[in-house]
Amino acid sequence: MSISIIALLSSVILSATNSARRNARDSKRIASIRELQIGLEIYLTSNHRFPDSDNESGHLAFIDLNGKWDTPRDGDFLKDLVDSKSMQGHVFDPLGGPGSAEQDNLRYYRYPAGAFGCPESRGAFYVLGIVDMETSKGTHPLSPNWTCGTADFGEFEFVVGGFED
C-alpha cells in the first residue's frame, strides 16, 4: 500500500516538474523575442533600417514558396545585431545549443515596404516568430499575433513584428 502511494506521489511530482520546465522554456523563448525586439529597434535607430534577411530578394514568392526564414542556426541577422552592438550576445532556443536544429524554432524575416498590402509609407518591416511553444497548441495566449495587410503568419504560435517608419 505505501509503495503505491509513493509511486502515485512520485508521478504527480514528476508531472508537475515537467510542466514547470516547459513553462520555463517558453518564458525563455518569449524573453528572447523581447530581447531581439529591443536589439532590432536599437539597430534601426543606428542604421535607419532593420537587418537584411539572408535570402532577402524583394520577391515575396521567394520566401513564401521556399520558407527561407533566417534562424539563429543559419541567419546572419543575429550576427548583425551583435556586431553592431545592438545586442550583447546571441539568443538560442532553450532545447538546443548553437547550431542545433532546435534553433530553427525562432525565425526572422525583413519584408520590403508594401509587402502583403501593408502600408508602403511605413517602410519595410520585420516578422519575428516562434514556431513551437511547448505550453500551447496553436496561438500562444501571450502572443501579440502581429499581422499586416493580407499576411498570415499562422505557422507561428508566437509572432511579433515592426515597421521601419
C-alpha positions as CSV (number, residue, x, y, z in Angstrom):
1,M,0.0,0.0,0.0
2,S,2.7,2.5,1.0
3,I,4.7,1.7,-2.2
4,S,1.6,2.6,-4.4
5,I,1.2,5.9,-2.5
6,I,4.9,6.7,-3.0
7,A,4.6,5.8,-6.7
8,L,1.5,7.9,-7.1
9,L,3.1,10.9,-5.4
10,S,6.2,10.5,-7.5
11,S,4.2,10.5,-10.7
12,V,2.4,13.7,-9.6
13,I,5.6,15.4,-8.7
14,L,7.3,14.4,-12.0
15,S,4.3,15.6,-14.0
16,A,4.4,19.0,-12.2
17,T,8.2,19.3,-12.6
18,N,7.9,18.6,-16.4
19,S,5.1,21.2,-16.7
20,A,7.3,23.7,-14.8
21,R,10.2,23.0,-17.2
22,R,8.0,23.5,-20.3
23,N,6.7,26.8,-18.8
24,A,10.3,27.9,-18.0
25,R,11.4,27.2,-21.6
26,D,8.5,29.1,-23.1
27,S,9.2,32.0,-20.8
28,K,12.8,32.0,-22.0
29,R,11.6,31.9,-25.6
30,I,9.4,35.0,-25.0
31,A,12.2,36.8,-23.2
32,S,14.5,36.1,-26.2
33,I,11.9,37.6,-28.6
34,R,11.7,40.7,-26.4
35,E,15.5,40.9,-26.3
36,L,15.6,40.6,-30.1
37,Q,12.9,43.3,-30.5
38,I,14.9,45.7,-28.4
39,G,18.1,44.8,-30.4
40,L,16.2,45.4,-33.7
41,E,14.9,48.8,-32.5
42,I,18.5,49.8,-31.5
43,Y,19.8,48.6,-34.9
44,L,17.0,50.6,-36.6
45,T,17.9,53.8,-34.7
46,S,21.6,53.4,-35.7
47,N,21.2,52.1,-39.3
48,H,17.8,53.5,-40.3
49,R,16.6,50.0,-41.3
50,F,16.3,46.5,-39.9
51,P,19.0,43.9,-40.7
52,D,18.5,42.2,-44.0
53,S,17.3,38.6,-44.2
54,D,20.0,36.3,-45.7
55,N,17.7,35.5,-48.5
56,E,16.0,38.9,-49.0
57,S,15.4,39.4,-52.7
58,G,12.5,41.8,-52.8
59,H,10.5,39.0,-54.4
60,L,7.8,37.9,-52.0
61,A,7.3,34.5,-53.6
62,F,10.9,33.6,-52.7
63,I,10.2,33.4,-49.0
64,D,6.6,32.2,-49.3
65,L,7.3,29.3,-51.6
66,N,10.7,28.3,-50.2
67,G,10.4,29.1,-46.5
68,K,13.7,30.9,-46.3
69,W,13.3,32.4,-42.9
70,D,16.5,33.3,-41.1
71,T,17.1,31.4,-37.9
72,P,19.8,31.5,-35.2
73,R,21.3,28.5,-36.9
74,D,21.6,29.9,-40.4
75,G,20.8,33.6,-40.3
76,D,23.2,36.5,-40.1
77,F,20.6,38.9,-38.6
78,L,21.8,37.9,-35.1
79,K,25.4,38.4,-36.1
80,D,24.5,41.9,-37.5
81,L,22.8,42.8,-34.2
82,V,25.7,41.6,-32.1
83,D,28.4,43.1,-34.4
84,S,26.6,46.5,-34.3
85,K,26.4,46.3,-30.5
86,S,22.6,46.4,-30.7
87,M,22.6,43.2,-28.6
88,Q,25.0,41.8,-26.1
89,G,25.1,38.2,-27.5
90,H,23.2,35.6,-29.4
91,V,19.9,34.1,-28.3
92,F,19.1,30.4,-28.6
93,D,16.2,28.1,-28.1
94,P,16.4,26.5,-24.6
95,L,16.1,23.0,-26.1
96,G,19.4,23.1,-28.0
97,G,22.6,25.0,-28.2
98,P,24.2,26.9,-31.1
99,G,23.9,25.0,-34.4
100,S,21.2,22.6,-33.3
101,A,18.1,22.0,-35.3
102,E,16.0,23.5,-32.4
103,Q,17.4,26.9,-33.4
104,D,15.1,26.8,-36.4
105,N,12.2,27.3,-33.9
106,L,12.9,31.1,-33.9
107,R,12.6,32.8,-37.2
108,Y,13.1,36.3,-38.7
109,Y,12.5,37.9,-42.0
110,R,12.7,41.5,-43.2
111,Y,10.0,42.3,-45.8
112,P,10.1,45.1,-48.3
113,A,7.8,48.1,-48.0
114,G,4.3,47.4,-49.3
115,A,4.6,43.6,-48.9
116,F,1.3,41.8,-48.4
117,G,-0.5,45.1,-49.0
118,C,0.9,46.7,-45.8
119,P,1.2,50.5,-45.9
120,E,4.2,51.3,-48.1
121,S,4.6,54.6,-46.3
122,R,5.5,52.7,-43.2
123,G,8.6,51.2,-44.9
124,A,10.0,47.7,-44.7
125,F,9.0,45.6,-41.8
126,Y,10.3,42.6,-39.9
127,V,8.5,39.5,-38.6
128,L,9.9,37.5,-35.7
129,G,8.2,34.4,-34.5
130,I,8.4,31.2,-32.6
131,V,7.1,28.1,-34.4
132,D,6.6,25.8,-31.4
133,M,5.7,26.9,-27.9
134,E,5.6,23.9,-25.6
135,T,2.7,25.1,-23.4
136,S,0.2,25.8,-26.1
137,K,-1.4,24.1,-29.2
138,G,-1.9,26.8,-31.8
139,T,-1.5,30.5,-30.9
140,H,0.1,31.1,-27.5
141,P,-2.1,33.2,-25.2
142,L,0.7,35.8,-24.8
143,S,1.4,36.2,-28.5
144,P,0.6,39.7,-29.9
145,N,-0.3,37.9,-33.2
146,W,1.3,40.6,-35.3
147,T,-0.1,40.9,-38.8
148,C,-0.3,43.3,-41.6
149,G,-2.3,43.5,-44.8
150,T,-3.1,40.1,-46.2
151,A,-0.1,38.4,-44.4
152,D,-1.0,35.3,-42.4
153,F,1.8,34.2,-40.1
154,G,-0.2,31.3,-38.8
155,E,2.8,29.0,-38.8
156,F,3.9,30.8,-35.6
157,E,2.5,30.2,-32.2
158,F,4.1,33.5,-31.0
159,V,4.7,36.3,-33.5
160,V,5.7,39.9,-33.4
161,G,6.8,42.5,-36.0
162,G,7.5,46.1,-36.6
163,F,7.9,48.8,-39.3
164,E,10.9,50.9,-40.2
165,D,8.9,54.2,-40.1
